[in-house]
Amino acid sequence: MKDKALAAIRQYGMIPPGACVLVGVSGGADSVALLHFLQRSREQLGCTVVAAHVNHGLRGEESDRDERFVRALCERLGVELAVTHLQNLAAGAKASGRCLEEAARDARYRFLEEKARKRGAQVATAHTMDDSIETTLFHLARGTGLRGLRGIPPVRGKIVRPLIACTRREIEAYCAENGLDYVTDSSNLSDSYARNRIRHTVLPPLREVHPGLDSVYPRMAARLAADEDYLGQAAAAAVQSCRRMDGSWDAKGLAALHPALRYRALSVILAGRGWSASDVQATLLLEHLRSEHFVLELSAGRYAELREGVLRLYEKMPREPGWELRVGPGEFALSGGRTAVLTRINCKYSEQIEKTDRKLLKNALDYDKIYGDLVLRQRREGDKIRLCGRGVGKTLKKLFQEAGVPADERQRIPVLADGVGVVWVAGFGCDERVAADASTKTALTVQIAEGNYNEK
């Protein structure tokens, strides 16, 4: 184990001379062996070693037992130790919709990285080759690309994994040779976790079928990592070539990329904004990249928009500039090349409107019931309408939500209002208060031409 760990440290430049290394210690065999090895090798490596332990508080007395064990181990080895206790981890995971294992891992890494940052240290974790193989199999079963198949990287930012080339058997042998005790996390024995089932029921027979697995896996993982690194660099260069001066991207250029780069380029774009570059979000963008126009909510309050061949990302969708027109019978130009056509008809409703065009029925107002001036505008907060035949009034916000109108399109829908309130909404019709009926003598019809809500 020692030789493999030293070789990995040198190969990947994990611990430069003079470095401070913060070792995450759970008390299990892997982390105990790593701490002991680094502390014994600190002069050879020219580094300082400190340790950190996270008490997740999830296993009651067993969690406290682990903490006591790690404290005693560090005292015996002469290693400085930092400990933290996590509170309400299970409740927090449930509230955020994440699994407990994921929430615990994230909290653990936050603590380690915070302590390392304050000390100017690197974080060393005790991930082994077994962990990496299990990760590859887990990702393979779930569906993944090169990044998932390569397993656990030896180095990720400030996090290093000196035992990544060592098997669990080699680590347990190291502990036995050096008289090192360790504790066993009872949750690692349960097959209720997918990774444990892979460890207990998949990996052992796989090693029987392919005895050379431990020899060939590191080479395969290294090749896949090299391929992924190359494609990642190519994707970053492609994104740069498609980037526009205003920070948006040429969607046609992105769509024209080789399929191997297209998905990665979208992930690079998302990550560059500090957003999640998850498979779901990048795939969602990929599916719509050849569309003429789309607006996607990728996560809460974060949007991607493609319009006129340009891809833009927004923390919050910008609203169309406010507009308001005082109108009467005639034609009025609106944004987006649309035209509002208001036509006054001096005849009985039933004798002309119905004969002219039945589609105008829901867009015909009784001119004599209109109060004050007519204004054509965007919707406003609190706007309401009682549509003919609906019986119950609704806010326009609720009306649009129920109709499935995308949030970014709602401000583009023309609204006609008089001195009392909203009398008509494009695509939905008239308010019951002013709707034309059999007694109407003068009607006013409203049409929007050449828009998304064409009533022509």
Helices and strands as residue ranges (DSSP letters): H 2-11, E 20-24, H 29-40, H 42-45, E 48-55, H 61-77, E 80-85, H 89-96, H 100-119, E 122-124, H 129-142, H 146-149, E 155-156, E 159-160, H 168-177, G 186-189, H 194-197, I 198-202, H 203-209, H 213-242, E 249-250, H 251-255, H 259-272, H 279-288, E 293-299, E 302-307, E 310-314, E 324-327, E 330-333, G 335-337, E 339-346, H 349-356, G 358-363, E 364-366, G 367-369, E 374-377, E 384-385, E 394-395, H 396-403, G 407-412, E 415-417, E 422-425, E 429-430, E 442-449
